[in-house]
Amino acid sequence: MNENRNELKQRVVAWLYPDMIKTMEAMMQEKAMKNHTEFVSQAVDFYIGYLSSQNSTAFLSQNLLGAIQGTLQNTENRVANNLFRLSVEISMMMHLLAATLEVTDDELRSLRGRCVAEVKKTRGKIKLDDAVQFQQGADL
């Protein structure tokens, strides 16, 4: 609806309830709008778009979809950053353990197989307590 902004504006008289005017003025302050004309113009543009769409939910869906996609992207970025930091910490821990323990290749392969099976079985919900019990021979 913004194509013909070079035309002169025309005056339109509208009667509004006092509570609508109070709400409108509060939102104008919140959104830093200069005057009633700016507010009403944006509201009418939105409503024309809403009515013009073949399916009114499609118009709102595009707005909602954009908001949801932005939120998901932010969440994905935070999760990726946290996974990277966690991987660095795990790598440091593994190097410290490798430097202090003498483990044969066969023992390491056997442990890896057991850990893969344990993670699959528990869907990643492993506990240090269970590992300690196994290492102490209680879970043989």
C-alpha positions as CSV (number, residue, x, y, z in Angstrom):
1,M,0.0,0.0,0.0
2,N,3.0,2.3,0.1
3,E,3.4,2.7,-3.6
4,N,1.6,6.1,-4.0
5,R,3.1,8.1,-1.2
6,N,3.8,11.1,-3.6
7,E,0.1,11.9,-3.6
8,L,-1.4,14.5,-1.3
9,K,-3.1,13.2,1.8
10,Q,-6.9,13.6,2.2
11,R,-8.6,14.3,5.4
12,V,-10.9,11.6,6.8
13,V,-13.0,12.2,9.9
14,A,-13.4,9.2,12.2
15,W,-15.2,9.0,15.5
16,L,-13.5,6.8,18.1
17,Y,-14.3,5.9,21.7
18,P,-12.3,7.6,24.4
19,D,-10.7,4.3,25.6
20,M,-9.5,3.6,22.0
21,I,-7.9,7.0,21.8
22,K,-6.2,6.5,25.2
23,T,-4.9,3.1,24.0
24,M,-3.8,4.6,20.7
25,E,-1.9,7.4,22.4
26,A,-0.2,5.0,24.8
27,M,1.0,2.9,21.9
28,M,2.1,6.0,20.0
29,Q,4.4,7.0,22.8
30,E,5.7,3.4,23.1
31,K,6.5,3.2,19.4
32,A,7.7,6.8,19.2
33,M,5.1,7.9,16.6
34,K,4.8,11.6,15.9
35,N,1.1,12.0,15.5
36,H,-2.3,10.3,15.2
37,T,-2.0,10.3,11.4
38,E,1.1,8.2,11.5
39,F,-0.6,5.7,13.8
40,V,-3.8,5.5,11.8
41,S,-1.9,5.2,8.5
42,Q,0.1,2.2,9.8
43,A,-3.0,0.6,11.3
44,V,-5.0,1.1,8.1
45,D,-2.1,-0.3,6.0
46,F,-2.0,-3.4,8.2
47,Y,-5.8,-3.9,8.1
48,I,-5.9,-3.5,4.3
49,G,-3.2,-6.1,4.0
50,Y,-5.1,-8.3,6.4
51,L,-8.4,-8.0,4.4
52,S,-6.7,-8.2,1.0
53,S,-5.1,-11.5,1.7
54,Q,-7.1,-14.5,0.4
55,N,-6.9,-16.2,3.7
56,S,-6.6,-13.9,6.7
57,T,-4.7,-16.5,8.7
58,A,-2.0,-16.6,5.9
59,F,-1.3,-12.8,6.5
60,L,-0.9,-13.3,10.2
61,S,1.0,-16.6,9.6
62,Q,3.7,-14.8,7.6
63,N,4.2,-12.4,10.5
64,L,4.2,-15.2,13.1
65,L,6.5,-17.4,10.9
66,G,9.0,-14.5,10.8
67,A,9.0,-14.1,14.5
68,I,9.3,-17.8,15.2
69,Q,12.1,-18.2,12.7
70,G,14.0,-15.3,14.4
71,T,13.5,-16.9,17.8
72,L,14.6,-20.3,16.6
73,Q,17.7,-18.9,15.0
74,N,18.7,-17.2,18.2
75,T,18.1,-20.4,20.2
76,E,20.1,-22.4,17.6
77,N,23.0,-20.0,17.9
78,R,23.0,-20.2,21.7
79,V,22.9,-24.0,21.7
80,A,25.7,-24.2,19.1
81,N,27.9,-21.9,21.2
82,N,27.2,-23.9,24.3
83,L,28.0,-27.2,22.6
84,F,31.3,-25.7,21.3
85,R,32.3,-24.6,24.8
86,L,31.3,-28.0,26.2
87,S,33.3,-29.8,23.6
88,V,36.4,-27.8,24.4
89,E,36.0,-28.6,28.1
90,I,35.5,-32.3,27.4
91,S,38.6,-32.3,25.1
92,M,40.6,-30.7,27.9
93,M,39.4,-33.3,30.4
94,M,40.2,-36.2,28.0
95,H,43.7,-34.9,27.4
96,L,44.3,-34.7,31.1
97,L,43.0,-38.2,31.7
98,A,45.0,-39.6,28.8
99,A,48.2,-38.0,30.3
100,T,47.6,-39.6,33.7
101,L,46.2,-43.0,32.8
102,E,47.9,-46.0,31.2
103,V,45.1,-47.6,29.1
104,T,45.8,-50.2,26.4
105,D,44.2,-49.9,22.9
106,D,42.1,-53.0,23.6
107,E,40.8,-51.6,26.9
108,L,40.0,-48.3,25.2
109,R,38.1,-50.0,22.3
110,S,36.2,-52.2,24.8
111,L,35.3,-49.1,26.9
112,R,34.1,-47.2,23.8
113,G,31.9,-50.0,22.8
114,R,30.4,-50.3,26.3
115,C,29.9,-46.5,26.4
116,V,28.1,-46.4,23.0
117,A,25.8,-49.2,24.1
118,E,25.1,-47.4,27.4
119,V,24.3,-44.1,25.7
120,K,22.0,-45.8,23.3
121,K,20.3,-47.7,26.0
122,T,19.8,-44.7,28.3
123,R,19.3,-42.2,25.4
124,G,22.1,-40.1,26.8
125,K,21.0,-40.0,30.4
126,I,24.1,-41.5,31.9
127,K,25.1,-41.0,35.6
128,L,28.5,-40.9,37.2
129,D,27.2,-43.1,39.9
130,D,26.5,-45.9,37.4
131,A,30.0,-45.6,36.0
132,V,31.6,-45.7,39.4
133,Q,29.6,-48.9,40.3
134,F,30.6,-50.5,37.1
135,Q,34.3,-49.7,37.6
136,Q,34.1,-51.1,41.2
137,G,32.7,-54.3,39.8
138,A,29.2,-54.0,41.1
139,D,27.6,-54.0,37.6
140,L,29.4,-57.1,36.1
